[in-house]
């Protein structure tokens, strides 16, 4: 467990960097045989493969290894210059865009089984909602953060509306962490990490990928999205624009902007999509956020939805 001294320091700076994994946490169990990550180690691809195998049989990591891994993942995420990450693709590269995972660890492993491990030529973008609802949110988000820390140019993660404290308290991630670790500081650290996740990704200057959809803000530009604050446990509710990007949905029929029944974001028509794409020299928008039994669908011209938690559709 984390010492009282560390808890006080955490409350002041709100960052997992205050945790000394060797001094503040209990030592590794003597019978532990899983992947290890020492104080001077970086996250390697070999470590991530061991972690994947470990999670297939076990639900948790010892706290010293978990905190060290999260510290390295947060450090990697901070290197993104702003809230839009850019991916350039050469003709021999591809990026697999994955939608909501929602704590379905077996489904996540199946994605890697079908499409292969991440690499420089075989990239992945996970488009938010990694946690909540499913039984293994911890394994899903930790494995993806580990992949990003080990190979940041191979695995990218966008923020979803469930990478937020209000949803995590309601839909299961907080409860899961407390059952597995009984550590509220760990939950706070995840909120800090979530706040560093980009709001959107642009692929080859032509495809915009974000979790929810477009905003009611007139004349929205990519630079407006780039300026969304990150870090310091920044929440979607702290920004009307970020809330729209993570909560909005496309209308299959209808134009303009309408009120959403979700309680956040808006409904936007194909005219809104067409104007935004034209004004920003983009070809299409890819989003997630909605359950699609087939895995992907065209929501309206220029807008596509991808969903990757098939267990929720059974």
Secondary structure by P-SEA (a helix, b strand, c coil): cccaaaaaaaaaccccccccccccccccccccccccccccccccaaaaaaaaaaaaccccccaaaaaaaaaaaaaaaacccccbbbbbbcccbbbbbbcccccaaaaaaaaaaacccccccbbbbbccccccccccaaaaaaaaaaaaaaccccbbbbbcccccaaaaacccaaaaaaaacccaaaaaaaaaaaaaccccccccccbbbbcbbbbccccccaaaaaaccccccccccccaaaaaaabbbbbcccccbbbbccccbbbbcaaaaaaaaaaacccbbbbcccccccccccccccbbbbbccccccc
